[in-house]
Amino acid sequence: MTSNIQKWSAECLGTFWLTFGGCGSAVLAAAFPEVGIGLLGVSLAFGLTVLTGAYAFGPISGGHFNPAVSVGLTVAGRFKASELPGYIIAQVLGAIVAAGLLYLIASGKAGAQVTDLATNGFGEHSPGKFSMLAALLTEVVLTAVFLLVILGSTTKKAAVGFAGMSIGLCLTLIHLISIPVTNTSVNPARSTGPALFGPAIALEQLWLFWLAPIVGAVIGALIHRALLRGDEE
């Protein structure tokens, strides 16, 4: 039987990998002169972290790596509410450690002045200067869709062994859509870690990147329960 310590460790490590790999690609590789990976590369990096993390840590903890996903799975009846606090704490800690390590690495470049670790934002802090309403709608809708993909990909009738691939590619697509709007969160933990090492405005706007993903996850879970849930659930 898997212990809580093992589950929390898996969630912490998985969220660490998501934050370090995804935000690290944005901070270290996206704009590297002449060979930078750009928005497409960053989007793919986030998807790959979830894909690889799902197969590495999913068998232990379920591979949430995201407080909104844990909340959504609870609402959908796939996860025990009693386990929610431990998972969320582990996820946030993993993201904070990842952001701190990334800050140290990014600061190691000669003349580096690290002011942002791919933080999320709206208004003046949005990459495309999108409004708060645009950011809110984007994060709610995309997180809802993310939950629908997760729930659908992990039903007993889904193709065995392909859930990680489906979920990872979905996150890639989500980033392709929304990096210009919010720098893409759909994950409160991923937003919290970098915000602690970023500009003050990132912390001021952090509330939206907790509220919107959780609301979106609940909506996705309710849609699944009402319209898509099979008898096996």
Secondary structure, DSSP 8 states (H G I E B T S, - for coil): ---HHHHHHHHHHHHHHHHHHHHHIIIIITT-TTT--HHHHHHHHHHHHHHHHHHHHHHHH----SHHHHHHHHHTTSS-GGGHHHHHHHHHHHHHHHHHHHHHHHTTSTT-----SS---SGGGSTT---HHHHHHHHHHHHHHHHHHHHHHTSTTS-TT-HHHHHHHHHHHHHHHHHHHHS--S-HHHHHHHHHTS-HHHHHTTTHHHHHHHHHHHHHHHHIIIII--TT-
